């Protein structure tokens, strides 16, 4: 598992409960805390627990050298920041001829750099429907604390394969471990992109709008404001039109979300406050995933002739906000 933040830590924990899998974790900013104290999990779905990973490393190179071999699976849970670095380059040392690469990243258009760099490896595009966050990022002591909501669902599909049925069997083995031992709901689809666009309905709207709203604005507060709710629904409408145009397929309707109104109704129904990862990154003056959330969809809109004025406005504002970090 490359990336020991909220997504990587939570899913490494659930996968580690399988007797058939050994999970090593590569962490960056929280490496020393995870190495010394592990994670303290506070999950509405799974209860409380302490997770101490089998192995914790600071770099992929260290992990590969210590193991003396490449890995059967490499799960990429890094933030997708193609404007700053190429995620595919960061995992090279862990990938061998038989390694399956799984992308646990948000956004649109994240797969191509991995296909280009690893044309002979199976690549799985995975969409995580989950609410989880690290709640103590300013603390330097004790375990890393993750707060997880009441659901976890992984949808995945082989984006690129050279092994056919053999690759599919390898994917099923891993997802069986997630489900049977870790309690995570899973589904494997022949075409995962409608699920990726489904998640983008919320990701592509609430993330950038929360940054523009500023403060500590929860998603529920945004939909409670009639003006903000209208803006969110206008952005969601653009995502629905664009996603269906790009994939040529309807969205799967996860969580009953089939149109902008049902999306904002779903947000309002969540019982605990939800704060977007982009808002947290902005508050900490960290780079935001603006390219995979907004720029890549805008480029697809240009290609497919779809009008997305709200996305364009949000992208312009987020670039200015990031530039303001250094002022």
N, C-alpha and C positions, 0 to 999 in steps of 0.2 A: 504494500500500500504506500504510494508515494503522495505524501501530503497528510499531515497529522492534525489538521484543523477539525472543524465540527463534523463535516461529512466523512472524512477519512477516519477519524477516531471512532465515530459511532459505528460505521460499517465494519471496521476492523474488529471491534468488540464483538459484534454479532457473529462474524465469520469465525472468530477464534473459538467459539463454543463448539465447533465441530471437531471431532476427534480425528478427522481425515485431512485437516488443513492446518498448516503452521503459517502464521501471519507475521511477517516482519514489517516494521513501520519506519518510513523515512520522514522525519520532522525537520522543520527549519526554525522558525522563531520560538516555538515552544519545546525545542528538543531537550533542554536541560531539565525542565519540569517533568516531561513525560518519561525521560530516562530515569530520573530519581524517584518519582512519585506516582507515575501512571496517570490515569484519568479517574475522576469521580463522576459517575453517570447518574443523572437525575432524569428519569424517563417516565412519562405518563403511561407509556405502553409496556415497558419492560421492568419498571421499578428502579430502585436504586442499586448501584453496584460499583465496585472498584475494578478497573481494568488495567492490568499491567501487561503490556505487549510482550510476546515471546522474544523479540529482538527490536531494539530501537537504534536507528542510525541518523547521522546528521546529513549524510549525502548518499546518493545512489552509488557512487563509486565505492564508498566505505562498505555498503551493504553487499555489493557484488564481490569485493575482495574478501570479506569475512566469510561469506557463504562458500567461496571457492567455486562458484558456478552461477549460471544465470538462473532465472526463475521460471516456474511453470506458468505463472500468471503475474502480470504487472497491472495493478489498478492505479490509474492516474486520477488523483483527487486534488490536484493543484488548481489554483485559480487560473482561468483561461485569460491570459494577458498577452495576446500576440503582438501588441504594439510595444511590448517590453522584452519578451523572450518567446522562444519557440518551445512549447511544452514537450514536443517529440524529441528535441535534442537533449533534454534533461534526463531522459530515461534510457539513453542508449546503452549504458554499461550493464543494465539489468536484463536486456533483451537478447535472447539467443534464437537459434533456428526454430525451436519448438515453443517459444513463449507466446501466450495469448495476451493481447493488450486490451484492457477495458477502460473506457473513458467515463469517469464519474464526474463530468464537468457540465456546467450550465452553458446555455447559449446555442447559437446557430452557426454552422459551418466550422465546427471544431475538428472534424475528422480528417480533412484533406492533408494537413502536414504529417500526420502519422502514416497515412497510406503512401505518401511520397517517400518518407524515410524508411518505412518497413514494408515494402511491397510483398514480401514473402511470409509475413506474419498475419495471423487472423486478428482482425480489429473489431471489437465489440463496442458499439455506441450504447451507452446506458443512461437512462433518465431516472433520477432519484426523486420521487415524490415524498418529501419529508420536511418537517420543521425541526431544525436543530441548530443551536448556536453555542459558541463558547462564551461564557458569561463573565469571565474574569481575566480578560486579556491584558489588563494593566497590572496584574499581580505577578510577582516573580517567584513566589514561594508556593509550596504545596502542590497537590495534584491539579491537573487541568480539569476544570469543571465544565461539563457539557449538559445543557438542558434540552431535552427532547420531548416532543409532543406525543400525541396518542396514535400515530400511524407511521408506517414505513412501507414503501412500495417501490420496487425496482422493476422497470421495464427495459428490456434489452433486445438487441438484434445484431446479427453479424453484418457489419457495414462492409467488410472486405474479408474474403475467405479464399484460401487456396486448397483447403483440405476437405471442404464439403461436409459430409456426414461426420467425419472424425472431429472437425472443429465444433460442430453442433453438439456432439457427445461431450466434448470437453467443457463447453459452456454449461450444459445441463448439469454436469457434475458439480461445478462451482455454485450454481444457483440452487441446486438441491441442498447444499450445505447452508446457504443463506436461509432457506425456508425451513428445512426440517430441524436444524439445530439452533439457528439464530432467530427464528420467528418472524422473519421478514417476508412479506408477500412479494411474489415475483411473477413475471410473465415474460416469455420469449416470443418475439414477433419476427416475421420474415422481413417486414419493413418497419423500422423503429421511428422513422422521421415524423409521422403524424403524432406520436407520443412526445417527441422533442418539441414540436410546435405547440402541442397541448400545454406542456409546462410553461412554454414561453408566453402564453396568454397572461399568466400572473407575473412571471419573471420580467418580461419586457415592458410591463406597465408599472407595477408597484415599485420595482427597484429604482428606476430613474426618477419617478415622481416623488418618492420618499426623500430623495436627496434634495430636490428642488424645494420641497416643503420645509426642510430643515428641522432643527430641534430633535426631539426624540419621538417622532410621529409614527405611530403604529399603523399597520394596514387597516385595522378596524376604524381608526380615527379618520383615515383618508376617505373611506367609503361612507362615513357618517356625515361628512361635509358634502352638501349637494353639488357644489361647484367642482370640487375635487373628484367626486364620484363620476360626474359627467365626463370630465377629462379622461379619467381612467377608462371608462367605457368606450370613448372615442378611440383611444390607443388600442384597446383590445379589439375593436372592430377592424382596425387596420391589420392586426396580427391574424385574425381569423381569415380575412380576405387573402392576404399574402401567403399564409401557410397553406391554404387549400389550393392556391394557384401553383405554388412551388411543388407540392407533393402530388397534386392531382387526386387527393383523397380527403374524405371527411376526417375530423378529429375524433378520437375514441371516446370523448366525454367523461374522462376521469373526474371523480368527485361530483358528477352531475353537471359539469360545466360544458354547456353547449352553445352559449352565446354570451355577450358582454353582461347582460343583466344577471344571468345565473352565476357568472364569475364574481360579480360584486356581492351578490346575495351569499355566496359561499364564504367570501372573506368575512362578511358581517356575522356569519354563524359560528366562526371559530371562537371558542370560549376564552382562550387566553391571548393576550396581546402578541402580535407577530411583528417583528422588526426585520426589515430586509437586510441582507448581507451588504448590499451596496451602500445603504445608509451607515452601517457600522464602519465600512471602509472609509467613507467620506469623513465621518467624525474623527477617525484616527489618522486622517490625511494619508491614506494609502491609495495606490492605484485601484481604479474601479474596472470592472469587466465591461467597459462601455463598448468595445469593439464587437465582442460576440453577442452582446445584448442588443446593440443598436446598429453599429456600422455594417456588420455582415448582412443583417436583414435589409438595410437600406440599399446595399449593393444588389441584393436579389430583387428588390422592388424595382430598381432601375432596369434590371435584365428582363423582368417579366411584365413591365409596364403597369405597375401598381402604384397608386398615389399614396404616400405615407407622410403627410406634412407634420403630424405630431411627432413621429419618430425623428424626423430631421431636426425639429426644434429642440427636442430633448437632447439629442446628440451634441448639438452646438452648445447648449448650456453646460452639459457635463464636461466637455473639453475645457471650457472656460473655468469651471470650478476646479478642475485638476490643476490647471495652469496657476490658479491662485494659491495653491498649497505653498509655493515657494516664496510668496510675497510676505 
